Amino acid sequence: MSHQKLHIASCYALLLCYTLLSLSHCVDGRSKAPIINLKHFIGCAVREFTFMAKKPGCGGLHITTDACWGRCETWEKPVLDPPFIESYQRVCTYNETRFVTVQLPNCTSDIDPSYTYPVAIRCDCGVCLTSNTECITSV
């Protein structure tokens, strides 16, 4: 698939994601938040995520941030030469982030209490990059 077709497919996925996230409906004349069935959602979106920040020698801290979440379309095409298949495996990945640093509580005097984590600004379906995502390359 050419780079241009892949770009067009990515733009279509973004448009679909934006449309799904921006839809709202009215009940009794009042605007309601969009209802999206996440079991059937195909695409990549920014979603709120809470985790426990930990570091040896410090107490833990619950952090709520924005992270990338979603399922991206993948496909395979048979080819005549080994490995006899051409795979297009895209993942929901970070395209734009900012970093936030917080101070963990109860750190021992020899430990820096700073803890830095990413906040997702924009997420897209794309090639898995080991620089910011855990990628499974073989089974």
RAHURA-V12325 format. One record per residue. N is the residue number from 1. PSI is psi in whole degrees, 0 to 359 (* if undefined). OMEGA is omega in whole degrees, 0 to 359 (999 if undefined). NEAR is the number of other ideal C-beta (glycine too) atoms within 8 Angstrom. Layout:
n psi omega near
N PSI OMEGA NEAR
N PSI OMEGA NEAR
This chain:
n psi omega near
1 136 183 5
2 160 179 5
3 321 181 5
4 317 179 6
5 322 178 8
6 320 178 9
7 317 179 8
8 318 178 8
9 320 178 9
10 318 178 11
11 320 178 8
12 317 179 8
13 319 178 14
14 317 179 9
15 316 178 8
16 315 180 10
17 313 180 12
18 317 180 8
19 314 180 8
20 319 183 11
21 336 183 9
22 354 179 7
23 139 171 7
24 158 179 8
25 162 182 8
26 138 174 8
27 126 182 6
28 35 178 4
29 359 180 4
30 139 178 6
31 135 178 5
32 157 175 9
33 154 180 4
34 145 176 10
35 118 181 6
36 128 177 7
37 103 185 6
38 340 177 5
39 332 184 4
40 3 182 5
41 126 174 11
42 120 182 8
43 190 184 13
44 131 184 13
45 161 172 12
46 133 182 10
47 145 179 9
48 140 185 7
49 134 178 9
50 136 179 7
51 168 178 7
52 114 177 7
53 127 182 12
54 153 176 7
55 135 179 10
56 131 179 5
57 3 180 7
58 161 172 14
59 162 179 7
60 159 180 8
61 124 176 10
62 128 180 8
63 132 173 10
64 126 184 6
65 181 174 13
66 134 181 9
67 165 177 9
68 140 181 12
69 141 173 10
70 180 177 14
71 132 182 7
72 148 178 13
73 136 175 8
74 158 178 8
75 162 178 6
76 147 181 8
77 128 177 7
78 142 176 6
79 163 185 7
80 337 182 3
81 154 177 4
82 143 8 3
83 18 174 3
84 12 177 7
85 141 176 8
86 116 185 7
87 140 173 7
88 91 183 9
89 106 181 6
90 150 180 10
91 160 174 11
92 118 187 13
93 161 180 15
94 127 174 11
95 333 177 7
96 130 180 7
97 164 166 9
98 158 182 7
99 141 179 8
100 138 177 8
101 131 177 7
102 168 178 10
103 122 177 7
104 148 182 15
105 159 169 8
106 40 177 5
107 145 175 12
108 160 187 6
109 337 181 4
110 3 182 4
111 132 174 10
112 122 183 4
113 358 182 10
114 137 178 8
115 121 182 12
116 135 180 6
117 156 181 10
118 149 172 9
119 124 181 10
120 131 173 13
121 315 180 8
122 137 180 8
123 145 179 13
124 158 170 11
125 130 181 13
126 187 179 11
127 141 179 6
128 122 179 10
129 122 182 9
130 349 179 7
131 335 181 4
132 5 184 8
133 144 174 10
134 116 185 4
135 133 174 8
136 118 184 5
137 345 178 3
138 161 182 3
139 * 999 2
